[in-house]
Amino acid sequence: MFTAQELNTKVIFQRLEEVVDPQTGYREEVWTDIGSTFAKVEPLVGREYVAAMAVQAENNVKVTMRWREGIKPADRLLIRGQQWGIASIQNIKFQNREMLVYAKRLN
């Protein structure tokens, strides 16, 4: 469980979508914002670090937030201007109240 005060970092969700240029007909894949929320973002340390089989702790984070429907592992997160790939999504206690996302830095 978390308090609203702990949700102090803005997280933007993005999904890779194919767009077609109406003038040229050229197809291009573009990351599109699909939503945003405030979350608690923490680096993986200790046992979580080992359990996630992480190579470098500073490149892996645990993001705790209120439940959001429709987020997929193929999506990505933008946190403080950095891109993060989703490694796993957990529905805490299967109650659709909060979710835990493990992510790895992409850039």
FENFEN-V103587 format. One record per pair of residues at least 4 apart in sequence whose ideal C-beta (glycine too) atoms are under 8 Angstrom apart, sorted by the first residue. I is the first residue (numbers start at 0). J is the second residue. Records with the same first field share a line. If there is no record, write none. Layout:
BEGIN
I->J / J
END
This chain:
BEGIN
0->97
1->5 / 6 / 39 / 63 / 97
2->6
5->39 / 63
6->36 / 37 / 38 / 39 / 63 / 64 / 65
7->37 / 39
8->37 / 38 / 39 / 40 / 78 / 79
9->35 / 36 / 37 / 38 / 78
10->35 / 36 / 37 / 38 / 40 / 62 / 64 / 76 / 77 / 78
11->32 / 34 / 35 / 76 / 77 / 78
12->32 / 33 / 34 / 35 / 36 / 67 / 70 / 74 / 75 / 76
13->30 / 31 / 32 / 33 / 74 / 75 / 76 / 77
14->30 / 31 / 33 / 71 / 73 / 74
15->28 / 29 / 30 / 31 / 73 / 74 / 75
16->28 / 29 / 30 / 31
17->26 / 27 / 28 / 29
18->26 / 27 / 28 / 29
19->24 / 25 / 26 / 27
20->24 / 25 / 26 / 27
30->75
33->69 / 74
34->67
36->64 / 65 / 67
37->64
38->62 / 63 / 64
39->62 / 63 / 64
40->60 / 61 / 62 / 78
41->60 / 61 / 62 / 63
42->56 / 57 / 59 / 60 / 61
43->47 / 48 / 51 / 53 / 56 / 59 / 60 / 61 / 101
44->48 / 56
45->49
46->50
47->51 / 61
48->53 / 56 / 59
49->53
51->59 / 86 / 101
53->58 / 59 / 103
54->58
55->59
57->104
58->103 / 104
59->86 / 101 / 102 / 103 / 104
60->78 / 83 / 101 / 102 / 104
61->99 / 100 / 101
62->76 / 78 / 83 / 99 / 100 / 101 / 102
63->97 / 98 / 99 / 100
64->97 / 98 / 100
65->96 / 97 / 98
66->90 / 94 / 95 / 96 / 97 / 98
67->98
68->95
70->74 / 85 / 88 / 98 / 100
71->85 / 88
72->85 / 86 / 87 / 88
73->85
74->85
75->82 / 83 / 84 / 85 / 105
76->82 / 83 / 85 / 100 / 102
77->81 / 82 / 83
78->83 / 102
81->104 / 105 / 106
82->104 / 105 / 106
83->102 / 103 / 104 / 105
84->102 / 103 / 104 / 105
85->100 / 101 / 102
86->101 / 102 / 103
87->100 / 101
88->98 / 99 / 100
89->98 / 99 / 100 / 101
90->94 / 95 / 98
91->96 / 97 / 98 / 99
92->96
END
